[in-house]
Amino acid sequence: MLSIGRSGELRKRLSSHPFLKQRRYARRVHEDRLTRKSILRLAGLAAASLGAGSWQARIAQGGGPAAVESGAVSCVLTPELTEGPYYIANEKLRRNITDGHPGTPLVLQLAVVNASTCKPIRGATVDIWHADAAGNYSGFGAGNASRTFMRGIQKTDASGIATFRTIYPGWYQGRTVHVHVKVHVRGRVVHTGQLFFSDALTDRVYRNAPYNKRPSRTTRNANDLIFVNGGRKSILSLRRRTAGGYLGKITMGVHRS
């Protein structure tokens, strides 16, 4: 039978055993996590009761990435997509980029805004290029005789909008219908992307000349390898124009720095 002194010494030895120390440490960590979790949950409930709207408003006023992440600021953020093989730098500064090529008229109004504040960016350079109705790019293949059709650059106005007059793009093997775009701010590329069209609208447009000369397009949005990686967020909003053709719009949120 152990004496009181010996049993106390035994408890002291056992309490200093490494295994028991690890168990006690794990228990404290667990309790600490529970306490922090409870505090965070209570803090969340308190914030909700005080009104999350005012909290978001303060973030929105400050702008920056926190405002975007909180949802207080929400621009249409077109995703970064590949430039592709048909880019030609230093194209002409011009609004009409058709060079007389036939096709359904298309006016593009491309808005450039600061992704952190949704405020328009004036003086940004927007560069677009796309295939003609026959599916050819200027400067390449069957379009090699010219380096300018369906290519051009515009500066954004006070509302952050760059306007182009072009035609509805044609299709080519392996790709859905699209327009390439680059945005430059202060000489630096801040966005490279592609703009897309609904397949239903393309089907309607392609029933007419000159598109109906090539009736069997091979690739639609759902089986385009680039579209399926974020292209849905880059579909143009289109409506008919009384003057004929279509007006296409989209907002591109970019980070200036």
TORSEKOL-211584 format. One line per field, with one value per residue (C-alpha): y, x, z; residue number from 1. Coordinates in pm, whole numbers, plus 50000, padded with zeros to 5 digits. Layout:
N
c2: (Y,...) .
c1: (X,...) .
c3: (Z,...) .
nr: (NUM,...) .
END
This chain:
257
c2: (50000,50341,50614,50962,51092,50816,50849,51223,51157,50905,51153,51410,51162,51058,51418,51488,51186,51300,51113,51280,51618,51571,51472,51783,52005,51856,51911,52277,52334,52175,52388,52697,52621,52574,52902,53091,52928,53025,53381,53410,53269,53517,53800,53702,53705,54042,54186,54060,54210,54545,54538,54392,54647,54933,54723,54654,55020,55118,54864,54982,55340,55240,55032,54791,54409,54381,54556,54306,54005,54127,54163,54533,54613,54391,54463,54228,54073,53913,53638,53633,53414,53330,53586,53323,53305,53588,53903,54186,54470,54844,54838,55151,55383,55372,55298,55122,54811,54632,54752,54699,54327,54205,54082,54163,54502,54487,54785,54700,54920,54784,54944,54943,54997,54972,54626,54754,55046,54989,55345,55398,55434,55714,55695,55319,55165,54880,54658,54407,54158,53878,53669,53801,53635,53372,53280,53446,53665,53949,53883,53505,53227,53328,53677,53733,53998,54247,54310,54542,54407,54330,54489,54821,55026,55276,55493,55484,55801,55974,55690,55430,55308,55218,55188,54984,54933,54588,54281,53967,53735,53421,53080,52868,52509,52419,52745,52893,53247,53509,53844,53890,54189,54353,54647,54874,55134,55375,55156,54835,54539,54496,54250,53991,53811,53686,53791,53540,53520,53305,53007,53082,53430,53301,53043,53322,53543,53256,53184,53498,53591,53580,53336,53083,52996,52798,52628,52359,52527,52267,52415,52563,52723,52401,52219,52510,52442,52811,52900,52619,52768,53089,53206,53217,53533,53694,53655,53986,54137,54190,54357,54453,54803,54998,55086,54714,54461,54435,54631,54434,54546,54417,54562,54461,54511,54555,54616,54926,54826) .
c1: (50000,50139,50191,50054,50404,50486,50151,50210,50552,50401,50139,50414,50616,50312,50211,50552,50534,50567,50255,50039,50189,50092,49738,49701,49840,49599,49307,49404,49435,49095,48936,49106,48969,48621,48644,48765,48501,48231,48360,48369,48015,47889,48074,47911,47568,47637,47751,47435,47217,47394,47344,47597,47487,47659,47975,47971,47906,48221,48424,48272,48358,48720,48726,49011,49013,48828,48530,48520,48558,48286,48038,47989,48140,48041,48161,48124,48469,48551,48809,49158,49162,49433,49548,49553,49787,49641,49736,49910,50043,50018,49700,49520,49333,48990,48625,48521,48736,48557,48764,48448,48412,48049,47851,47578,47661,47775,47843,48047,48042,48308,48319,48638,48604,48824,48756,48796,48553,48350,48435,48493,48849,48892,49168,49223,49327,49105,49241,49012,49051,48836,48766,48563,48240,48443,48636,48962,49197,49377,49749,49711,49624,49355,49351,49724,49680,49568,49682,49401,49047,48861,49138,49147,49210,48992,49035,48768,48564,48465,48218,48492,48343,48529,48305,48376,48185,48242,48049,47930,48234,48251,48352,48657,48754,48785,48655,48321,48237,48438,48615,48962,49027,49318,49299,49598,49617,49913,50097,50055,49834,49580,49344,49353,49031,48776,48413,48146,47796,47496,47467,47097,47175,47462,47230,46988,47260,47418,47097,47167,47433,47727,47738,47498,47763,47929,47633,47802,47999,48187,48219,47962,48013,47966,48248,48492,48794,48841,48477,48429,48707,48529,48375,48021,48119,48230,47912,47814,47475,47324,47012,46887,46953,46682,46946,47010,47242,47319,47459,47683,47786,47997,48181,48541,48668,49045,49306,49509,49812) .
c3: (50000,49900,50154,50088,50021,49773,49592,49555,49409,49168,49049,48992,48785,48582,48517,48366,48134,47760,47651,47913,47828,47462,47564,47781,47502,47248,47486,47539,47165,47110,47381,47242,46893,47031,47218,46910,46694,46942,46957,46579,46554,46812,46642,46311,46468,46627,46295,46129,46399,46366,45991,45747,45491,45671,45700,45325,45253,45442,45243,44915,44999,45046,44727,44661,44645,44980,44826,44540,44769,45006,44722,44802,44461,44169,43817,43523,43537,43204,43262,43120,42808,42560,42304,42030,41730,41518,41710,41522,41735,41658,41455,41332,41566,41401,41471,41149,41109,40824,40527,40318,40394,40378,40677,40926,41083,41444,41671,41980,42290,42523,42868,43075,43451,43755,43898,44255,44232,43912,43808,43432,43308,43057,42796,42809,42477,42356,42080,41901,41617,41474,41165,40871,40752,40565,40879,40773,40978,40807,40781,40791,40546,40296,40452,40408,40136,40402,40758,40863,40810,41132,41338,41515,41828,42011,42321,42590,42640,42966,43030,42983,42652,42333,42025,41712,41388,41247,41125,41297,41297,41087,41216,41147,41218,41585,41737,41833,41717,41909,41916,42065,42292,42472,42711,42772,43048,43047,42799,42999,42906,43188,43022,42742,42664,42417,42371,42273,42125,42209,41974,41917,41782,41571,41415,41315,41171,40980,40790,40587,40330,40325,40619,40461,40204,40485,40655,40861,41139,41338,41688,41924,42265,42461,42281,42243,42464,42545,42602,42855,43070,43164,42839,42978,43170,42844,42637,42479,42553,42206,42069,41725,41595,41412,41153,41095,41248,41618,41910,42144,42493,42776,43077,43143,43497,43504,43771,43688,43893) .
nr: (1,2,3,4,5,6,7,8,9,10,11,12,13,14,15,16,17,18,19,20,21,22,23,24,25,26,27,28,29,30,31,32,33,34,35,36,37,38,39,40,41,42,43,44,45,46,47,48,49,50,51,52,53,54,55,56,57,58,59,60,61,62,63,64,65,66,67,68,69,70,71,72,73,74,75,76,77,78,79,80,81,82,83,84,85,86,87,88,89,90,91,92,93,94,95,96,97,98,99,100,101,102,103,104,105,106,107,108,109,110,111,112,113,114,115,116,117,118,119,120,121,122,123,124,125,126,127,128,129,130,131,132,133,134,135,136,137,138,139,140,141,142,143,144,145,146,147,148,149,150,151,152,153,154,155,156,157,158,159,160,161,162,163,164,165,166,167,168,169,170,171,172,173,174,175,176,177,178,179,180,181,182,183,184,185,186,187,188,189,190,191,192,193,194,195,196,197,198,199,200,201,202,203,204,205,206,207,208,209,210,211,212,213,214,215,216,217,218,219,220,221,222,223,224,225,226,227,228,229,230,231,232,233,234,235,236,237,238,239,240,241,242,243,244,245,246,247,248,249,250,251,252,253,254,255,256,257) .
END
